[in-house]
Amino acid sequence: MWHYQSGQYATDIERLLTDLNTRATDFFSPDKPLLVARAPGRLDLMGGIADYSGSLVLEMPLAVATLAAIQPTDDPSITVCSTAASEISEQSVVSLPLSSLQRADQPLDYNEARLLLNSDPATSWAAYVIGVVVILQRERQLNLTGGLRIMIHCEVPIGKGVSSSAALEVAVMQALQAHYQLQISGREMAILCQRVENLIVGAPCGVMDQMTAACGEDNSLLALLCQPAELQGSVPLPEDVEIWGIDSGVRHAVSGADYGSVRIGAFMGYRMIADLRGFSATAQTDTTVAIDDPDWQGYLANITPSLWESRYRDQLPLTIQGADFLARYGGTTDAVTRIDPEHSYAVRQPTAHPIYEHHRVRLFRTLLQDSSASDEQLSLLGELMYQSHISYSACGLGSNGTDRLVELVREAGTASGLYGAKITGGGSGGTVAILARIHADKQIQRLATRYEHETGLKTTILRGSSPGASAWGSCELRHG
């Protein structure tokens, strides 16, 4: 039986121990200890997809988390097992020889790693795990002298817009950096894990998810200015305020075409505004440019709403064909997406969203900093959430399920202790965040039950918070 000394880790690893002692009894050797790390999912309260445009975001680390247990082995391979792989694949164990991660005694480059780890859909989930090893080999000169066995225990809902992928990456990196004593700060860990997702998995996400999983504080909102990743401390929730999440039952994927197209549209808009402003652009690749921007430092979020409305809004097209954009502008400043010449991209609304969202989030933080929020303050906070939700939908990232949940919150109203709601993360389904007074348990449950009866979809209610991976640290399990 695997066991641990009781203490601060008890509630976090009880179910991991159940898996180790029942379903995965033969995965690890009983002769060596296991090192365990943990990273929470996150609830995107405000900011969302504006992160890649430099917005301030406010993110809450959730109570649910992913745990990674690792053990060194003499077998020259990396073997990964996931207790949640059945949700996305029939193959729960993936193994690769260490030799496949090198070329001529050098780590794989990122394109090679991406092709290797995503070649088979049945095993591509392991790219989030083994990709962390590749990143550490290239960025921190990690030298694997032996193999590894890594077990993943995931309690963060998958495909629900609460960053199960970031929790997975960060938990694995925290375990590896502790095992190899790499001394990686929480901020650096988040940036490295974003590279896993961008360069190896191939999902064009911003950095807020990984930063929350790594650096979040219990029962507080992580304030992150994504220019590119500047931590601005945490904002504690007022004592009588609680944040809830309700999964709509509509699956979300950050790698989906809608999210990528909206991101490309936003970067197209920035490129056009920079051209209108007269900034010079220099080609970097066949589809990317560098812009000398002394006004906004390359971020759409730094353009004020009034400047957007008065000077630029009406000069940007609603849509543009990829080929036409490339012919006129040469490319965007975004290195993690590629423009399809045959695709028509919405431009005006994806450009407007981060400009207004950054303004909304800054107002939200200011209003929230009162230790005892009044009904008027909470109503204003809720209105900012509703505005953000509508803007998501205007970008094409809404869904019938999330729209209905938000409408049910609005119908229940402030008299029921519910003040605002919005879709979270990358949109197109997933989870809705709800701002409420404490003790709104019955109202939340009634709302979720009504939604299930109307739609036939099953919901998951998310509540509570917990610390990020850096604060949680790591612990050791032994067999005996």
Secondary structure, DSSP 8 states (H G I E B T S, - for coil): -EE--SSTTHHHHHHHHHHHHTTTTTTS-TTS-EEEEEEEEEEEEE-GGGGGGT-EEEEEEEEEEEEEEEEEESSSEEEEEETTGGGT-S--EEEEEGGGGEETTEE--HHHHHHHHTS-TTTGGGHHHHHHHHHHHHHS----SSEEEEEEEE-S-TTSSS-HHHHHHHHHHHHHHHHTT----HHHHHHHHHHIIIIII-----SHHHHHHHH--TTEEEEEETTTTEEEEEEE--TTEEEEEEE-S----TTSHHHHHHHHHHHHHHHHHHHHHT--EEE-SSSBEEE--TTTTT-GGGS-HHHIIIIIGGGS-SEEEHHHHHHHH--BS-SS----TT-EEE-HHHHHHHHHHHHHHHHHHHHHTSSS--HHHHHHHHHHHHHHHHHHHHHT---HHHHHHHHHHHHH-GGGTEEEEEE-TT-SSSEEEEEEETT-HHHHHHHHHHHHHHH-----EEE-B---HHHH-EEEEEE-
